[in-house]
Amino acid sequence: RGTEKLIEYKTYLQALPHSDRL
């Protein structure tokens, strides 16, 4: 189940930079 959480974390990181850059 660790891989599933890793994928969710990766998607979260991919959507975060947009707000972080601002």
PyMOL Python script that loads the backbone (N, CA, C, O; Angstrom):
from pymol import cmd

cmd.read_pdbstr("""\
ATOM      1  N   ARG A   1       0.845  -1.211   0.000  1.00  0.00           N
ATOM      2  CA  ARG A   1       0.000   0.000   0.000  1.00  0.00           C
ATOM      3  C   ARG A   1       0.882   1.264   0.000  1.00  0.00           C
ATOM      4  O   ARG A   1       0.383   2.376  -0.172  1.00  0.00           O
ATOM      5  N   GLY A   2       2.163   1.080   0.190  1.00  0.00           N
ATOM      6  CA  GLY A   2       3.045   2.258   0.212  1.00  0.00           C
ATOM      7  C   GLY A   2       3.150   2.892  -1.159  1.00  0.00           C
ATOM      8  O   GLY A   2       3.312   4.107  -1.280  1.00  0.00           O
ATOM      9  N   THR A   3       3.057   2.060  -2.201  1.00  0.00           N
ATOM     10  CA  THR A   3       3.169   2.597  -3.564  1.00  0.00           C
ATOM     11  C   THR A   3       1.954   3.461  -3.893  1.00  0.00           C
ATOM     12  O   THR A   3       2.073   4.480  -4.575  1.00  0.00           O
ATOM     13  N   GLU A   4       0.789   3.048  -3.405  1.00  0.00           N
ATOM     14  CA  GLU A   4      -0.429   3.815  -3.694  1.00  0.00           C
ATOM     15  C   GLU A   4      -0.329   5.220  -3.090  1.00  0.00           C
ATOM     16  O   GLU A   4      -0.729   6.203  -3.712  1.00  0.00           O
ATOM     17  N   LYS A   5       0.199   5.296  -1.891  1.00  0.00           N
ATOM     18  CA  LYS A   5       0.329   6.596  -1.243  1.00  0.00           C
ATOM     19  C   LYS A   5       1.370   7.439  -1.963  1.00  0.00           C
ATOM     20  O   LYS A   5       1.251   8.662  -2.029  1.00  0.00           O
ATOM     21  N   LEU A   6       2.388   6.785  -2.500  1.00  0.00           N
ATOM     22  CA  LEU A   6       3.445   7.501  -3.216  1.00  0.00           C
ATOM     23  C   LEU A   6       2.881   8.138  -4.479  1.00  0.00           C
ATOM     24  O   LEU A   6       3.236   9.263  -4.830  1.00  0.00           O
ATOM     25  N   ILE A   7       2.000   7.409  -5.157  1.00  0.00           N
ATOM     26  CA  ILE A   7       1.392   7.939  -6.391  1.00  0.00           C
ATOM     27  C   ILE A   7       0.504   9.135  -6.050  1.00  0.00           C
ATOM     28  O   ILE A   7       0.490  10.135  -6.768  1.00  0.00           O
ATOM     29  N   GLU A   8      -0.232   9.022  -4.952  1.00  0.00           N
ATOM     30  CA  GLU A   8      -1.103  10.135  -4.544  1.00  0.00           C
ATOM     31  C   GLU A   8      -0.259  11.353  -4.180  1.00  0.00           C
ATOM     32  O   GLU A   8      -0.634  12.490  -4.468  1.00  0.00           O
ATOM     33  N   TYR A   9       0.881  11.103  -3.546  1.00  0.00           N
ATOM     34  CA  TYR A   9       1.769  12.189  -3.150  1.00  0.00           C
ATOM     35  C   TYR A   9       2.376  12.864  -4.371  1.00  0.00           C
ATOM     36  O   TYR A   9       2.553  14.082  -4.407  1.00  0.00           O
ATOM     37  N   LYS A  10       2.694  12.031  -5.386  1.00  0.00           N
ATOM     38  CA  LYS A  10       3.285  12.586  -6.618  1.00  0.00           C
ATOM     39  C   LYS A  10       2.271  13.480  -7.327  1.00  0.00           C
ATOM     40  O   LYS A  10       2.624  14.548  -7.829  1.00  0.00           O
ATOM     41  N   THR A  11       1.018  13.045  -7.366  1.00  0.00           N
ATOM     42  CA  THR A  11      -0.020  13.847  -8.009  1.00  0.00           C
ATOM     43  C   THR A  11      -0.226  15.151  -7.236  1.00  0.00           C
ATOM     44  O   THR A  11      -0.471  16.204  -7.824  1.00  0.00           O
ATOM     45  N   TYR A  12      -0.123  15.060  -5.907  1.00  0.00           N
ATOM     46  CA  TYR A  12      -0.287  16.244  -5.067  1.00  0.00           C
ATOM     47  C   TYR A  12       0.856  17.231  -5.308  1.00  0.00           C
ATOM     48  O   TYR A  12       0.649  18.444  -5.344  1.00  0.00           O
ATOM     49  N   LEU A  13       2.058  16.690  -5.472  1.00  0.00           N
ATOM     50  CA  LEU A  13       3.222  17.546  -5.722  1.00  0.00           C
ATOM     51  C   LEU A  13       3.125  18.188  -7.103  1.00  0.00           C
ATOM     52  O   LEU A  13       3.575  19.316  -7.304  1.00  0.00           O
ATOM     53  N   GLN A  14       2.535  17.461  -8.052  1.00  0.00           N
ATOM     54  CA  GLN A  14       2.423  17.989  -9.419  1.00  0.00           C
ATOM     55  C   GLN A  14       1.414  19.135  -9.476  1.00  0.00           C
ATOM     56  O   GLN A  14       1.562  20.050 -10.287  1.00  0.00           O
ATOM     57  N   ALA A  15       0.399  19.092  -8.628  1.00  0.00           N
ATOM     58  CA  ALA A  15      -0.631  20.132  -8.636  1.00  0.00           C
ATOM     59  C   ALA A  15      -0.240  21.278  -7.708  1.00  0.00           C
ATOM     60  O   ALA A  15      -0.805  22.368  -7.798  1.00  0.00           O
ATOM     61  N   LEU A  16       0.715  21.041  -6.825  1.00  0.00           N
ATOM     62  CA  LEU A  16       1.112  22.061  -5.856  1.00  0.00           C
ATOM     63  C   LEU A  16       1.964  23.174  -6.475  1.00  0.00           C
ATOM     64  O   LEU A  16       1.676  24.347  -6.240  1.00  0.00           O
ATOM     65  N   PRO A  17       3.000  22.852  -7.255  1.00  0.00           N
ATOM     66  CA  PRO A  17       3.904  23.870  -7.807  1.00  0.00           C
ATOM     67  C   PRO A  17       3.182  25.077  -8.394  1.00  0.00           C
ATOM     68  O   PRO A  17       3.683  26.197  -8.293  1.00  0.00           O
ATOM     69  N   HIS A  18       2.022  24.876  -9.002  1.00  0.00           N
ATOM     70  CA  HIS A  18       1.292  26.000  -9.606  1.00  0.00           C
ATOM     71  C   HIS A  18       0.969  27.062  -8.556  1.00  0.00           C
ATOM     72  O   HIS A  18       1.113  28.257  -8.813  1.00  0.00           O
ATOM     73  N   SER A  19       0.536  26.628  -7.383  1.00  0.00           N
ATOM     74  CA  SER A  19       0.205  27.585  -6.329  1.00  0.00           C
ATOM     75  C   SER A  19       1.467  28.040  -5.612  1.00  0.00           C
ATOM     76  O   SER A  19       1.533  29.159  -5.104  1.00  0.00           O
ATOM     77  N   ASP A  20       2.472  27.163  -5.573  1.00  0.00           N
ATOM     78  CA  ASP A  20       3.710  27.499  -4.879  1.00  0.00           C
ATOM     79  C   ASP A  20       4.496  28.557  -5.654  1.00  0.00           C
ATOM     80  O   ASP A  20       5.188  29.387  -5.064  1.00  0.00           O
ATOM     81  N   ARG A  21       4.383  28.517  -6.966  1.00  0.00           N
ATOM     82  CA  ARG A  21       5.132  29.488  -7.794  1.00  0.00           C
ATOM     83  C   ARG A  21       4.579  30.900  -7.578  1.00  0.00           C
ATOM     84  O   ARG A  21       5.319  31.881  -7.657  1.00  0.00           O
ATOM     85  N   LEU A  22       3.302  30.993  -7.310  1.00  0.00           N
ATOM     86  CA  LEU A  22       2.696  32.300  -7.092  1.00  0.00           C
ATOM     87  C   LEU A  22       3.195  32.862  -5.756  1.00  0.00           C
ATOM     88  O   LEU A  22       2.809  33.964  -5.368  1.00  0.00           O
TER      89      LEU A  22
END
""", "prot")
cmd.dss("prot")
cmd.show_as("cartoon", "prot")
cmd.util.cbc("prot")
cmd.orient("prot")
